[in-house]
């Protein structure tokens, strides 16, 4: 598995049957600092990715055959996820727009002698039988 950026759509009028009804995209493999590494390659989209998305690509032998249930599928690389953010050692970097930043940690418990504000719980109406 590796991170990649979707750089283009791939359109083919004549293709192998395993590619029918499948979206083909060109992806650029990336290092963790998001710098391109190596040549671009074709990957089959499994999750609805689009141009510009940072994606997780799986490239194991037989992976696409297992996922799509096709006995002999000449599909080497499969887009398996769209990356929204990467979090390491308490820091994060957002890549997408679908996930909000993590919430800040909760306030520490009050110390002895410190004033604490408590709100009254909202009463729950009772149901009549």
Beta strands, then each sheet from edge to edge (+ up, - down):
strand 1: 2-9
strand 2: 23-30
strand 3: 36-45
strand 4: 54-58
strand 5: 78-82
strand 6: 85-88
strand 7: 91-94
sheet 1: 1+ 2- 3+ 5+ 4- 1+
sheet 2: 6+ 7-
end
